[in-house]
Amino acid sequence: MNAAYYDANYIFKLQCGEDGAVEVSAHAATVEVLICSLLGRAELASAAFRKVREGTATAAQYQALHAQVHDETTAGHLEWLPLTDAILDRVESVFATAPATTYLRAADALHLATAAEHGFAEIYSNDKHLLAAAPLFGLRGVNVIL
């Protein structure tokens, strides 16, 4: 299976056409399945709801996005990986050994550990902090947005 691990930011761009969506869509077309941590489902719902709260999207658009993500998941084009003890152990291990200057948020660490624990060599995102921390998890951070 040809798959790529995307963080929730990249998946949101695909669903909502935000800046960078063209580049992310072009890359997504080169893989069979997009993979994300189950955490990403919550982040995606939160990001979509933020658009409703800010008045840049309607409740109906939120529901349409939710339905689209559900359909892509059911069709096998989008897969959500569970959080496990091994993932949490990896997060704790990295925090225990990371340089004191490392800027690493818990959610980013969970995405990075999930990708690493599932054997990915790369993680796709435009989050500069996640990308900078990727090597701590043995990953290469990739941003396809020019």
N, C-alpha and C positions, 0 to 999 in steps of 0.2 A: 504494500500500500504506500502510495506517495502522499505523505502528510507533512504539514507544517504546524508548528506551535505558534499561535497568535495570542497576544494578551488581549484583554477586553477592549482596549483602545482601538486596536486594529479591527476587531470584529465590529465595533460600533461604527467605524468609518465605512465599512462595507454596507451596513444596514441603513445608514443615514446620509450618506453622500457628503460627509464633512470634508474639509480641506485634506488632501492626500488620498481621498477615496479612489481616484483614478489609478494611482500607482499601486495601492494596496490591491485593488481589483485585478490589475494586470498580473500581479504576483499570484494572487489566489487562483487565478485561472490556470496556473501551471501545476497545481496540486489537486489530488482527489478529495482530500479531507482536511478540514481545518480543525485543529485540536486546541483546547483551552482547559484550564482548571475549572472545576465546578464553581469555584470562587468567581470566575469570570461571568457566570450567569447572573449572579447577584450584582456584580459591578455593571453589567450591561443594563439590567433593569434600573439601577440607580442612575446611570448616565441618561437613559431615556426619560426617566421621571424628572430629572433635573431640567431637561428641555421643556417639559410641560410646566414645571414650576416657574421657569424663566419666561414663559410665554412664547417660546419659539417653536413649540409643537403643541398639538392638541391631545386630549385624552384618546381620541379616535386614532391618531397617528401612533400613540404609545401602544394601543391594543394591536394595531396592524404590525408594528415591529415585533411585538411579542409573538404574534401568530406566525410571522415569517421565520423567526428564530426557531419556533417549535417545528415548523414544516421542514426546515433545513436539517434540524436534528433528527427528526423522524426519517427523513430521506437518506441519512447517513453522510451528509456533506459537512456536518458540524458535530463534533464529539466533545463531550465534557468529561474530564478525568476527575475521579474522586480525590479528596484529600485523605491521606493515610498517615499512620504513625511514622512510616519511613520518610515521608515528605516533611513532616514536622521535625523529625530527628535531624534531617539535613538542614533545615532552616536554623535550628538551634546550634548545630555544628558550625555553620558558616558564621553566624553572629558571634560565636565564641572565639573564632580565629580571625575575623575580619580586622583590617586596620582601623584604628580609632577614627580616621577621617572618612570612612565609608558612609555614604548617605544611602540607606537601604530601608525602605518602608516594609512593613509586615506583608502587605498584599503583594508587593513586587517580589519579595522573598518567596512567598508561596507559589507564585507563577514560575519563578526560576527553579525552585526545587522540584516542582511538578514536572517541568520539562526535562530536567536532568534525570530524575528518577525513572522517567519513561524512555530514556535513551536518546533523546533529541540532542543534536549537536548545536542547533541554532534555536534562537527565539526571536520572533518578529514583533517589533514594537517601535513606537516613536517616542517613548518615554526615556528621556536622557538618563535618569537615575537608574532605571531598570537595566538599560543597555550598558551603563558603566559598571554595574555590579555583576553582569552576566559571567565574566571570567571567574568570579569567586565560586561559581557553581559548575565550572568546566564547560561553559557554553559560550558561543559566539553570538553577540547581540547584532541583529540586522535591522536597519531601518531602510525600507525601499522608497520612502518619500524623499523626493529630491528637493 
